[in-house]
Amino acid sequence: MKDRVSILDGNTFLVSDDRGNIQPSYDFPTGLFSFDTRFLSTWILTLDGEPLHALSIDDSLSYKTRFFLVPGEPTHYLDAKVSVIRSRAIGGSLDEELTLLNHSEQETEFRLRLEIGSDFADLLEIKNQRDKKGHTLPTVETNALRLTYRRQAFHRETLVTSSAPAEVDESGMTFRARVGPHGEWTNRLHVDTVIYGARGEDIRAILPLGGQRTAADIEAEQSELISRAPKLGCDCEPLAGAYRRSLNDLAALRYESITLGVRLLAAGLPWFMTLFGRDSIFTSLQVLPFLPELVKPTIVMLAGLQGSRVDDFRDEEPGKILHELRYGESAGFEEQPHSPYYGAADTTPLFVILLDEYERWTGDADLVRKLEHETRAALTWLDTYGDLLGTGYVWYMSRNPETGLPNQCWKDSPDAISYADGRLPEFPRATCELQGYAYDAKLRGARLARTYWNDPTYADRLEHEAAALKERFNRDFWIPDREYYALALDPRGRQVDALTSNIGHLLWSGIVDESRAPAVAAHLLGPRLFSGWGVRTLADDQGRYNPVGYHVGTVWPFDNSIIAWGLWRYGFRQEAGRICDALLSASHYFDGRLPEVFAGYERALTDYPVEYPTACSPQAWSAGTPLLLLRVILGLEPQGDHLIIDPAVPPGMGRVELLDIPGRWGRVDALGRSRGPHDEQPAPPALTLPAG
């Protein structure tokens, strides 16, 4: 049985133990959260002074769950004369129904006690407990408990109301229920989370959905979204299961932005339930062929919050795309720089890549024209603020050494960027994938300039710069005697020589010289990097390798999806298929839901992929991974007004059929069929479908 159980609706979520209780915690974000504030930190149910224990949990839906509970120790389950069902649903607020069942032949009086409390902790404070600077005031009302937190203009409130008569005190509610033989007693609890604005009203009230939704509303919206996705038919149950779970999770992770009032995807539960530039862009790239309508709001939001000035505290620079946006107390009082924070060197080129890829799929030229200024500013950033040392590469070093991120690439933990022997390089750093993203962004920017901005001169310049970058990169980053690209350059231009999964992103970007691509592919599928469940972030013979180290040996599903895409683009169909097959096999052991990350142990050592203890789940770019793997398997690629369908179905997967794929060419179908492991016949020729 799970140790933690979560439900979510956008960035409102609840994490409890397997009994439905919330214990105060500063190790892991248990509680009821909305917009980065914990509104419930204590929610503990007892019966006649005894704790309850779980017989079973029904958590098949993302937004509601049920706990079947009995009092006493587990050894007494068979003798229980009473049981309790906790049914809860989330939708901006929390509803919980308590049902007490008397299984005896006598009328019995029961005493239920619900301990209630809130520390109103900022999500960013959970790991770093600090004294709150505001004041919490509990107020006892008729059948209700109001918990209020104020710190100057920062005003949050939790209101718990009961449908049954309750004895309310400042720390909870007591219910006395007289239940007849084989009878039942029911009470409905409602928890409002209130985020007050300057005018004394819940700021979510002005949003289209008003911040409050019923379970029926959520179910209807999720069902409607999923119904618009292409229909998958296949012979591979892990693929079918992962596809269904991914669509459900992506629907559940949508939330309303307070900033612009649009629907966005939160990055991941529990730590990242907000807009992340990098995560949001990669997720958008993954879902484009399936749910393109999810992508435009992200592009518009990132463009609207693009950096416009130099701000050391926020790592902001003109043209730079944000890293993270937070709504909590620490961001509001500038104790953390996340309002928004711009500490990422890859989000800016990735923004250009996403805009171009979005137009390729949708034909939405109007958006490309509207965002010409923002796209030019992003491309300018690459050659100005992005090139800290004037070498023609993108470098990073935080302007904010106190609260900013030292590493500003996707592997942003402190020990993620190292030499092969484990030493850490000095700053600034130029990681290899940043150069690949910059190369791709320049080529895509050139296409947009020539096709939509009527500026062929600018397009020619960008193409020339991209060609020069590719030549320079293949000279400076290639390690000839090891036949792979260095992870980074240090400030002196020396190669940071660790072997990492980053080289797979280089294939995706197209910056790899064709003659070197086979060696790169061989490393990615070789025993040092490939665990059998996926490509490790760091090869197992490197100094800092750790199979349970966050960025130094684990397997990241999102990372592998980009690597598979890159292998496909360079023609390595079999190798791309192996990664797709490995990740889909792993998803089976996670009930179809790939987590943020899992351990990098060799597959021969374990019968199943080993969980990473604090991995986010669901996480947006992990939920998007099966979709991108499916795109790779079917070989879907837009080229001008045509859609290329060039299948690379792994052996043994059988038939894969995707019906009603949306795009600028209308809605089309794609079919792939795997060959047997001993079938040496060539793959079927690519199918090209014209627009319309």
Residue pairs with C-beta under 8 A, 6 or more apart in sequence:
1 18
1 54
1 57
2 18
2 57
2 59
3 17
3 18
4 15
4 16
4 17
4 18
4 28
4 30
5 15
5 16
5 17
5 18
5 20
5 57
5 59
5 65
5 67
6 13
6 14
6 15
6 16
6 269
6 270
7 13
7 14
7 59
7 62
7 63
7 64
7 65
7 88
7 89
7 90
8 14
8 62
8 63
8 90
8 252
8 253
8 269
8 273
8 618
9 63
9 90
9 91
9 92
9 213
9 218
9 252
9 255
10 252
10 253
10 254
10 255
10 256
10 266
10 273
11 33
11 34
11 35
11 36
11 255
11 266
11 273
11 274
12 32
12 33
12 34
12 35
12 90
12 91
12 92
12 93
12 193
12 255
13 32
13 33
13 34
13 90
13 269
13 270
13 273
14 22
14 31
14 32
14 33
14 40
14 88
14 90
14 94
15 22
15 28
15 29
15 30
15 31
15 33
15 269
15 270
16 22
16 30
16 43
17 23
17 30
18 54
18 57
18 67
19 45
19 51
19 52
19 53
19 54
19 67
19 69
20 43
20 45
20 54
20 67
20 69
20 86
20 88
21 43
21 44
21 45
22 30
22 31
22 32
22 40
22 41
22 42
22 43
22 44
23 30
23 42
23 44
24 41
24 42
24 117
24 119
25 31
25 41
25 126
26 121
26 126
26 127
26 129
27 126
27 127
28 126
28 270
28 614
29 38
29 123
29 126
29 270
29 271
30 41
31 38
31 39
31 40
31 41
31 43
31 118
31 121
32 38
32 39
32 40
32 43
32 94
32 158
32 191
32 193
33 39
33 123
33 270
33 273
34 92
34 193
34 195
35 195
35 258
35 327
35 328
36 122
36 123
36 124
36 273
36 274
36 326
36 327
36 328
36 331
37 120
37 121
37 122
37 123
37 156
37 193
37 195
37 327
37 328
37 329
38 118
38 119
38 120
38 121
38 122
38 123
38 126
39 118
39 120
39 156
39 158
39 191
39 193
40 94
40 116
40 117
40 118
40 158
40 191
41 117
41 118
41 119
41 121
42 115
42 116
42 117
42 118
43 114
43 115
43 116
44 114
44 115
45 52
45 69
45 84
45 86
45 98
45 112
45 113
45 114
46 52
46 112
46 113
46 115
47 71
47 82
47 84
47 100
47 110
47 111
47 112
48 71
48 110
48 111
49 111
49 113
50 71
50 72
51 71
52 69
52 70
52 71
52 84
53 69
53 70
53 71
53 72
53 73
53 74
53 77
54 67
54 68
54 69
55 68
55 69
55 70
55 77
55 83
56 67
56 68
57 65
57 66
57 67
57 68
58 65
58 66
58 68
59 65
59 66
61 219
62 222
62 248
62 249
62 251
62 252
62 618
63 89
63 90
63 91
63 215
63 218
63 219
63 252
64 87
64 88
64 89
64 90
64 215
65 87
65 88
66 85
66 86
66 87
66 88
67 85
67 86
68 83
68 85
69 83
69 84
69 85
69 86
70 76
70 77
70 80
70 82
70 83
70 84
71 80
71 82
72 79
72 80
80 103
81 102
81 103
81 104
81 108
82 100
82 101
82 102
82 103
82 104
82 108
82 110
83 100
83 101
83 103
84 98
84 99
84 100
84 101
84 112
85 97
85 98
85 99
85 101
86 96
86 97
86 98
87 96
87 97
87 99
88 94
88 95
88 96
88 97
89 95
89 214
89 215
91 212
91 213
91 214
91 215
91 217
91 218
92 193
92 204
92 209
92 210
92 211
92 212
92 213
93 190
93 191
93 192
93 193
93 212
94 190
94 191
94 193
95 188
95 189
95 190
95 191
95 215
96 188
96 189
96 191
97 186
97 187
97 188
97 189
98 112
98 175
98 186
98 187
98 188
98 189
99 184
99 185
99 186
100 110
100 112
100 177
100 179
100 184
100 185
100 186
101 183
101 184
102 108
102 110
102 179
102 180
102 181
102 182
102 183
102 184
102 185
103 182
104 181
104 182
105 181
105 182
106 181
107 178
107 179
107 180
107 181
107 183
108 178
108 179
109 176
109 177
109 178
109 179
110 176
110 177
110 178
110 179
110 185
111 174
111 175
111 176
111 177
112 174
112 175
112 177
112 187
113 172
113 173
113 174
113 175
114 172
114 173
114 174
114 175
114 189
115 171
115 172
116 145
116 147
116 160
116 171
116 172
116 173
117 147
117 171
117 172
118 136
118 147
118 149
118 158
119 132
119 136
120 132
120 134
120 136
120 147
120 149
120 156
120 329
121 132
122 328
122 329
122 330
122 331
123 270
123 271
123 273
123 326
123 328
124 326
124 328
124 330
124 331
124 336
124 338
125 328
125 329
125 330
132 149
132 151
133 151
133 333
134 149
134 150
134 151
134 152
134 154
134 329
135 149
135 150
135 151
136 147
136 148
136 149
137 147
137 148
137 149
137 150
138 145
138 146
138 147
138 148
138 170
138 171
139 145
139 146
139 147
139 148
140 168
140 169
140 170
141 168
142 168
143 161
143 162
143 163
143 164
143 165
143 166
143 168
144 159
144 160
144 161
144 162
144 168
145 159
145 160
145 168
145 170
145 172
145 173
146 157
146 158
146 159
146 160
147 157
147 158
147 159
147 160
148 155
148 156
148 157
149 155
149 156
149 157
151 329
151 333
153 198
154 329
154 332
154 333
155 196
156 193
156 194
156 195
156 196
157 192
157 193
157 194
157 196
158 191
158 192
158 193
158 194
159 191
159 192
159 194
160 173
160 189
160 190
160 191
161 189
161 190
161 192
162 168
162 173
162 175
162 187
162 188
162 189
163 187
163 188
163 189
164 175
164 177
164 185
164 186
164 187
164 188
165 175
166 173
166 174
166 175
167 173
167 174
167 175
167 176
175 187
177 185
177 187
179 185
194 202
195 202
195 203
195 204
195 211
195 327
196 202
196 203
197 203
202 211
203 258
204 210
204 211
204 212
204 256
204 258
205 211
206 261
207 256
207 258
207 261
208 256
208 261
209 217
209 256
211 256
213 221
221 251
222 248
222 251
222 252
225 247
225 250
225 251
225 254
225 291
226 247
226 248
226 251
228 291
228 293
228 662
229 247
229 290
229 291
230 289
230 290
230 658
230 659
230 660
230 661
230 662
231 658
231 659
231 660
232 239
232 240
232 243
232 630
232 656
232 657
232 658
232 659
233 655
233 656
233 657
233 658
233 659
234 240
234 653
234 654
234 655
234 656
234 657
235 653
235 654
235 655
235 656
236 584
236 653
236 654
236 656
237 588
238 584
238 585
238 587
238 588
238 592
239 584
239 626
239 629
239 630
239 633
239 653
239 656
241 587
241 588
241 591
241 592
242 584
242 587
242 588
242 592
242 593
242 594
242 626
243 626
243 627
243 630
244 592
245 587
245 591
245 592
245 593
245 623
245 626
246 592
246 593
246 623
246 624
246 625
246 626
246 627
247 290
247 291
249 593
249 618
249 620
249 623
250 265
250 283
250 287
250 291
250 294
250 620
250 623
250 624
252 618
253 265
253 266
253 268
253 269
253 618
253 620
253 623
254 263
254 264
254 265
254 266
254 294
255 263
255 264
255 265
255 266
255 273
256 262
256 263
256 264
257 263
257 264
257 275
257 301
258 327
259 301
259 304
259 305
259 325
260 300
260 301
260 304
262 297
262 300
262 301
263 294
263 297
264 275
264 280
264 297
264 298
264 301
265 280
265 283
265 294
265 298
265 620
266 272
266 273
266 274
266 275
266 620
267 273
267 274
267 275
267 276
267 279
267 280
267 283
267 616
267 619
267 620
267 621
268 279
268 596
268 616
268 617
268 618
268 619
268 620
268 621
268 622
269 616
269 617
269 618
269 619
270 616
271 616
272 279
272 616
272 619
274 324
274 325
274 326
274 327
275 298
275 301
275 322
275 324
275 325
275 340
276 323
276 324
276 325
277 302
277 321
277 322
277 323
277 324
277 344
277 347
277 350
277 351
278 323
278 344
278 346
278 347
278 350
278 410
279 619
279 620
279 621
280 298
280 302
280 620
281 298
281 302
281 347
281 350
281 351
281 353
281 354
282 350
282 558
282 562
282 621
282 624
283 620
283 621
283 623
283 624
284 294
284 295
284 298
284 299
284 354
284 358
285 353
285 354
285 357
285 624
285 628
286 558
286 561
286 621
286 624
286 625
286 627
286 628
287 294
287 295
287 624
287 627
288 295
288 357
288 358
288 361
289 361
289 627
289 631
289 636
289 661
289 662
289 663
290 627
290 661
290 662
292 358
292 361
292 362
292 662
292 663
295 354
295 358
296 358
296 364
296 367
298 354
299 351
299 354
299 355
299 358
299 367
299 371
300 367
302 321
302 322
302 347
302 351
303 351
303 371
303 374
305 322
305 325
305 340
306 319
306 320
306 321
306 322
306 374
306 377
306 378
307 316
307 317
307 318
307 319
307 320
307 321
307 322
307 342
307 381
308 316
308 318
309 316
309 317
309 318
310 316
310 317
310 318
311 342
311 399
312 399
312 400
313 334
313 337
313 399
313 400
313 403
314 337
314 339
314 340
314 341
314 342
314 343
314 400
315 323
315 337
315 341
315 342
315 343
315 398
315 399
315 400
315 404
315 405
315 408
316 342
317 342
317 381
317 385
318 377
318 380
318 381
318 385
319 348
319 377
319 378
319 379
319 380
319 381
319 384
319 385
320 342
320 347
320 348
320 378
320 381
320 385
321 342
321 344
321 347
321 348
321 350
321 351
321 378
322 340
322 341
322 342
322 344
322 347
323 340
323 341
323 342
323 343
323 344
323 347
323 405
323 408
324 338
324 340
324 341
324 343
325 338
325 339
325 340
325 341
326 336
326 338
326 339
326 340
326 341
329 335
330 336
330 338
331 337
331 338
331 339
332 339
335 403
336 403
337 343
337 400
337 403
337 404
341 404
343 398
343 400
343 404
343 405
343 408
344 405
344 408
344 409
344 412
345 386
345 394
345 395
345 396
345 408
345 409
345 434
346 408
346 409
346 410
346 433
346 434
346 437
348 378
348 381
348 382
348 386
348 441
349 378
349 382
349 394
349 434
349 437
349 438
349 440
349 441
350 437
350 441
351 375
351 378
352 375
352 378
352 379
352 441
352 444
352 445
353 437
353 440
353 441
353 444
355 367
355 368
355 371
355 375
355 444
355 448
356 368
356 444
356 445
356 447
356 448
357 444
358 364
358 367
359 365
359 367
359 368
359 448
359 452
360 638
361 638
361 663
361 664
362 663
362 664
363 663
363 664
363 691
365 452
368 375
368 448
368 452
369 452
369 453
372 448
372 452
372 453
375 445
375 448
376 445
376 458
378 441
379 441
379 442
379 445
379 462
382 394
382 438
382 441
382 442
383 465
386 394
386 395
386 438
387 393
387 394
387 395
388 395
388 396
388 397
388 428
389 395
389 428
389 491
391 430
391 493
392 468
392 469
392 472
393 430
393 434
393 435
393 438
393 472
393 473
393 489
394 430
394 434
394 435
394 437
394 438
395 428
395 429
395 430
396 407
396 408
396 409
396 427
396 428
396 429
396 430
396 431
396 434
397 427
397 428
397 429
398 404
398 405
398 406
398 408
398 427
405 412
406 414
406 427
407 413
407 414
407 416
407 417
407 429
409 416
409 417
409 429
409 431
409 433
409 434
410 433
410 559
411 417
411 431
411 500
411 502
411 537
411 551
412 551
413 550
413 551
413 552
415 424
415 544
415 549
415 551
415 552
416 537
416 550
416 551
416 552
417 424
417 425
417 429
417 431
417 487
417 488
417 496
417 498
418 424
418 425
418 487
418 496
418 498
418 542
418 543
418 544
418 552
419 425
419 496
419 497
419 498
419 543
420 497
420 498
420 499
420 542
420 543
421 543
422 542
422 543
422 544
423 543
425 488
425 490
425 491
425 496
426 490
426 491
427 491
428 491
429 488
429 489
429 490
429 491
429 496
430 488
430 489
431 487
431 488
431 502
432 473
432 477
432 485
432 486
432 487
432 488
432 502
432 503
432 505
432 506
433 502
433 505
433 506
433 509
435 469
435 473
435 477
435 511
436 473
436 505
436 506
436 508
436 509
436 510
436 511
436 512
437 505
437 509
438 469
439 466
439 469
439 470
439 473
439 509
439 510
439 511
440 508
440 509
440 510
440 511
442 462
442 463
442 465
442 466
442 469
443 462
443 463
443 466
443 510
445 459
445 462
446 458
446 459
446 460
446 462
446 463
446 466
447 459
449 455
449 456
449 458
449 459
449 462
450 456
450 459
469 511
470 511
470 513
473 511
474 511
474 512
474 513
474 516
476 489
476 493
476 495
477 485
477 486
477 489
477 495
478 484
478 485
478 486
478 516
479 485
479 486
479 495
479 497
482 497
482 499
483 516
483 519
483 523
484 499
484 503
484 519
484 520
484 523
485 502
485 503
485 506
485 512
485 520
486 495
486 496
486 497
486 498
487 496
487 497
487 498
487 499
487 500
487 502
488 495
488 496
489 495
489 496
490 496
498 538
498 539
498 542
498 543
498 544
499 523
499 528
499 529
499 538
499 539
499 541
499 542
500 529
500 537
500 538
500 539
500 542
501 524
501 529
501 535
501 536
501 537
501 538
501 556
501 559
501 560
501 563
503 520
503 523
503 524
504 520
504 524
504 535
504 559
504 560
504 562
504 563
504 566
504 567
505 559
505 562
505 563
505 566
506 512
506 520
506 566
507 517
507 520
507 521
507 563
507 566
507 567
507 569
507 570
508 562
508 563
508 565
508 566
508 569
509 566
510 569
512 520
512 570
514 570
517 570
517 572
521 567
521 570
521 572
521 575
523 529
523 539
524 530
524 535
524 563
524 567
524 575
524 579
525 535
525 575
525 578
525 579
527 540
528 539
528 540
528 541
529 535
529 536
529 539
529 540
530 536
530 578
530 582
531 555
531 600
531 601
531 602
531 603
532 582
532 602
532 603
532 604
533 555
533 582
533 583
533 585
533 586
533 598
533 603
533 609
534 555
534 556
534 557
534 560
534 579
534 582
534 583
534 586
535 555
535 559
535 560
535 563
535 579
536 545
536 547
536 553
536 554
536 555
536 600
537 551
537 552
537 553
537 554
537 555
537 556
537 559
537 600
538 544
538 545
538 549
538 551
538 552
538 553
539 545
540 547
540 553
540 600
540 602
542 552
544 552
544 553
545 552
545 553
546 552
546 553
547 553
547 554
547 599
547 600
547 601
547 610
548 554
548 599
548 600
548 610
548 612
550 597
550 612
553 600
554 597
554 598
554 599
554 600
554 612
555 586
555 597
555 598
555 599
555 600
555 609
556 596
556 597
557 583
557 586
557 594
557 595
557 596
557 597
557 621
557 622
557 625
558 621
558 622
558 624
558 625
560 579
560 582
560 583
560 625
561 583
561 624
561 625
561 628
561 629
561 632
562 628
563 579
564 576
564 579
564 580
564 583
564 628
564 629
564 632
565 576
565 628
565 631
565 632
567 573
567 575
567 576
567 579
568 576
568 632
568 635
568 648
573 635
573 648
573 683
574 648
576 632
576 648
577 633
577 648
577 649
577 650
577 651
577 653
578 650
579 629
580 629
580 632
580 633
580 650
581 650
581 652
581 653
582 603
583 594
583 625
583 626
583 629
584 626
584 629
586 594
586 598
586 609
587 593
587 594
587 626
589 608
589 609
590 598
590 609
590 611
590 617
593 617
593 618
593 622
593 623
594 622
594 623
594 625
594 626
595 611
595 612
595 615
595 616
595 617
595 619
595 622
596 612
596 615
596 616
596 617
596 619
596 622
597 612
597 615
598 609
598 610
598 611
598 612
598 615
599 609
599 610
599 611
599 612
601 610
616 622
630 656
630 658
632 648
633 647
633 648
633 649
633 650
633 653
633 656
633 672
634 645
634 647
634 649
634 656
634 658
634 670
634 672
635 644
635 645
635 646
635 647
635 648
635 672
635 686
636 643
636 644
636 645
636 661
636 670
637 643
637 644
637 646
638 644
638 663
638 664
641 664
641 665
641 690
641 691
642 665
642 688
642 689
642 690
642 691
643 661
643 663
643 665
643 668
643 688
643 689
644 686
644 687
644 688
645 670
645 672
645 686
645 687
645 688
645 689
646 683
646 686
646 687
647 656
647 670
647 671
647 672
647 673
647 683
647 684
648 672
648 683
649 656
649 672
649 673
649 674
649 675
650 674
651 674
651 675
651 676
651 677
651 679
652 674
652 676
652 677
653 674
654 673
654 674
655 671
655 672
655 673
656 671
656 672
656 673
656 674
657 669
657 670
657 671
657 672
658 669
658 670
658 671
659 669
660 667
660 668
660 669
661 667
661 668
661 669
661 670
664 691
665 689
665 690
665 691
665 692
666 691
666 692
668 689
670 687
675 681
675 683
